[in-house]
Amino acid sequence: MNKLAKYRVLIAGILSPFAAIILYALVYGTLTGYSSDREKDWQLRLTVSTIAMLLPFALTLFLVRKDRRAQRFSLSGKIGLTVAVLSLGLAWSPIHDGIARTRQIHNLAMRDAAAPAFDTLDIAGKPQRLADYYGDVVIVNIWATWCGPCRDEMPKLDQLYRQRKDQGLMVFGISDEDVPTQQKFVQQIPITYPLLTLSGKVPSLYREIAQYPATFLVDRKGRLQPAPSPSQPFEKTQAVVNSLLNEGSH
């Protein structure tokens, strides 16, 4: 028992990073399961889960203080404390995600601001520029092949595009995945609107994405307009697009 107490700080420190990851996953998963509105309470869930990650470090620090008072803080304790301090770096991941998601929410809510222009290649190697579609309503959909909601939404976007393109609707998909990955996806789920790469000039607005999918709407005057959340029925997106098409039609 005395031998175990001698190395308790070392043991607590070594276990800190593993315990931090487990606690985060457990707390976040539990809070998500009980959430009634994941779009509204994400910040609370993320904050509480991140705080939970700090508990193993707090326990190690508590044991350090006890050992120091008992004048038995040894080299093994210093090693354990160092590992526990380093484990705090794990909290940067959810903090970074929170910052990115906050920025994304702000970007998606922009209204009447000029849409940043992009100039890049699609997966067929064809140049695509937002400026070429001034006067049209443009949907810019940020997606990923591993994103389940993206795979469900894209056929609906494609159908909307095919139905409304003659009225001035253009749709672009933007992914940070390589061309072969996107081409393989299209073989499984045929999409007729252009899927873009990041090989050219693509502003940060379309890159700083924490939650997929994300949709930016550009009206006929080249201004950003808020799009319905992916959690809402797709019919709301259709309604907003139809409204924008009708507003600028001649």
Summary of the structure (lengths in Angstrom):
residues: 250
radius of gyration: 24.6
end to end distance: 84.9
largest distance: 85.8
contacts: 743
relative contact order: 0.13
helix: 58%
strand: 12%
